[in-house]
Amino acid sequence: MLTLMKNHPLYLIGLLMVIQFNAFAQEDTIPNRPLSDIPKDERTLSTVPDKAYFKSWPTDTRDIAISPYRWNNYQWIAFSGVVVVTAVLFTQDAWIQIVVEKNQNPFMGNVSKYGLERLGSGLYALPAMGILYGVGAITKNDKARYTALKGVEAYILANVFSTLMKQLIQRHRPYNDIPPNPNIWEGPFHLTINSSFPSGHSTNVFAIATVLATAYSKTI
């Protein structure tokens, strides 16, 4: 298994996609009526960070892990397409790096530093979940509060999964080698963590976006 992981990084890419694309298989389980109308002993959802909310984390983690078993044909096609595109992009990694370096400019640098990077780090996304929860509490909108709590959960679980994947894959960042070598995948159990792949920022953004899209998929 370790040899497979080290010599065939696409195996790990596929495993990553299994984790990140689990949201395709999820259904909107948030009820239309307020949770306050449901007897407490019948509730399976929580709109406050109580014991029931934190007890849902292990079951949600389990559902993420086994979600591929629930995929339909469309979801498997989407998964396969992403793996193929990712594999092609990896073959062009060195060329992409050259193009990006030649086209750097202050504007795009600021967009990355003050926009994309902070969105993925949680500096924008987590306060946005707090605002959503606050608005839901003020307007007595259980769906908004539930969605905000699940957004925070998704962010934390995404960090855990991406960190585990970084440890398993150990792909070097450009500054780890002179000259940069995009083809170094050291695999698991190294003392140092080479954390170029997967992108934790991207994983966090898509995790929260998936929660919002699932919760409000029927909103026009």
WOCORJO-V769794 format. One record per backbone hydrogen bond with DSSP energy under -1.0 kcal/mol. CO is the residue of the C=O (numbers start at 0). NH is the residue of the N-H. E is the energy in kcal/mol with one decimal. If there is no record, write none. Layout:
BEGIN
co=CO nh=NH e=E
co=CO nh=NH e=E
END
This chain:
BEGIN
co=0 nh=4 e=-2.4
co=1 nh=5 e=-2.3
co=2 nh=6 e=-2.6
co=3 nh=7 e=-1.8
co=7 nh=10 e=-1.9
co=8 nh=12 e=-2.1
co=9 nh=13 e=-2.5
co=10 nh=14 e=-1.6
co=11 nh=15 e=-2.5
co=12 nh=16 e=-2.4
co=13 nh=17 e=-1.9
co=14 nh=18 e=-1.5
co=15 nh=19 e=-2.6
co=16 nh=20 e=-2.3
co=18 nh=21 e=-1.0
co=20 nh=23 e=-1.4
co=21 nh=24 e=-1.6
co=22 nh=25 e=-1.4
co=26 nh=28 e=-1.2
co=33 nh=36 e=-1.6
co=34 nh=37 e=-1.7
co=38 nh=41 e=-2.1
co=47 nh=49 e=-2.8
co=49 nh=53 e=-1.9
co=50 nh=54 e=-2.1
co=55 nh=59 e=-2.5
co=56 nh=60 e=-2.5
co=57 nh=61 e=-2.2
co=58 nh=62 e=-2.5
co=59 nh=63 e=-2.1
co=60 nh=64 e=-2.0
co=61 nh=65 e=-2.0
co=65 nh=68 e=-1.7
co=66 nh=69 e=-2.3
co=67 nh=70 e=-1.2
co=71 nh=75 e=-2.0
co=72 nh=76 e=-2.3
co=73 nh=77 e=-2.5
co=74 nh=78 e=-2.3
co=75 nh=79 e=-2.5
co=76 nh=80 e=-2.5
co=77 nh=81 e=-2.1
co=78 nh=82 e=-2.2
co=79 nh=83 e=-2.3
co=80 nh=84 e=-2.5
co=81 nh=85 e=-2.6
co=82 nh=86 e=-2.4
co=83 nh=87 e=-2.3
co=84 nh=88 e=-2.4
co=85 nh=89 e=-2.0
co=86 nh=90 e=-1.3
co=89 nh=92 e=-1.3
co=91 nh=95 e=-2.6
co=92 nh=96 e=-2.3
co=93 nh=97 e=-1.8
co=94 nh=98 e=-2.3
co=95 nh=99 e=-2.6
co=96 nh=100 e=-2.4
co=97 nh=101 e=-2.0
co=98 nh=102 e=-1.2
co=104 nh=108 e=-2.2
co=105 nh=109 e=-2.3
co=106 nh=110 e=-2.2
co=107 nh=111 e=-2.3
co=108 nh=112 e=-2.6
co=109 nh=113 e=-2.9
co=110 nh=114 e=-1.1
co=110 nh=115 e=-1.9
co=111 nh=116 e=-2.9
co=114 nh=118 e=-1.9
co=115 nh=119 e=-2.2
co=116 nh=120 e=-1.7
co=117 nh=122 e=-1.1
co=117 nh=123 e=-1.3
co=121 nh=125 e=-1.4
co=123 nh=127 e=-1.8
co=124 nh=128 e=-1.9
co=125 nh=129 e=-2.0
co=126 nh=130 e=-2.5
co=127 nh=131 e=-2.4
co=128 nh=132 e=-2.4
co=129 nh=133 e=-2.4
co=130 nh=134 e=-2.8
co=131 nh=135 e=-2.2
co=132 nh=136 e=-2.4
co=133 nh=137 e=-2.4
co=134 nh=138 e=-2.6
co=135 nh=140 e=-2.8
co=140 nh=144 e=-1.8
co=141 nh=145 e=-2.8
co=142 nh=146 e=-2.4
co=143 nh=147 e=-2.2
co=144 nh=148 e=-2.2
co=145 nh=149 e=-2.4
co=146 nh=150 e=-2.1
co=147 nh=151 e=-2.0
co=148 nh=152 e=-2.2
co=149 nh=153 e=-2.7
co=150 nh=154 e=-2.0
co=151 nh=155 e=-2.2
co=152 nh=156 e=-2.8
co=153 nh=157 e=-2.5
co=154 nh=158 e=-1.8
co=155 nh=159 e=-2.0
co=156 nh=160 e=-2.8
co=157 nh=161 e=-2.7
co=158 nh=162 e=-2.1
co=159 nh=163 e=-2.2
co=160 nh=164 e=-2.4
co=161 nh=165 e=-2.4
co=162 nh=166 e=-2.0
co=163 nh=167 e=-2.0
co=164 nh=168 e=-2.6
co=165 nh=169 e=-2.6
co=168 nh=186 e=-2.2
co=169 nh=185 e=-2.4
co=170 nh=195 e=-2.3
co=172 nh=175 e=-2.0
co=173 nh=176 e=-1.1
co=180 nh=183 e=-1.1
co=183 nh=171 e=-1.5
co=198 nh=202 e=-2.2
co=199 nh=203 e=-2.3
co=200 nh=204 e=-2.3
co=201 nh=205 e=-2.5
co=202 nh=206 e=-1.9
co=203 nh=207 e=-2.1
co=204 nh=208 e=-2.6
co=205 nh=209 e=-2.1
co=206 nh=210 e=-1.6
co=207 nh=211 e=-2.2
co=208 nh=212 e=-2.7
co=209 nh=213 e=-2.5
co=210 nh=214 e=-2.5
co=211 nh=215 e=-2.2
co=215 nh=218 e=-1.4
END
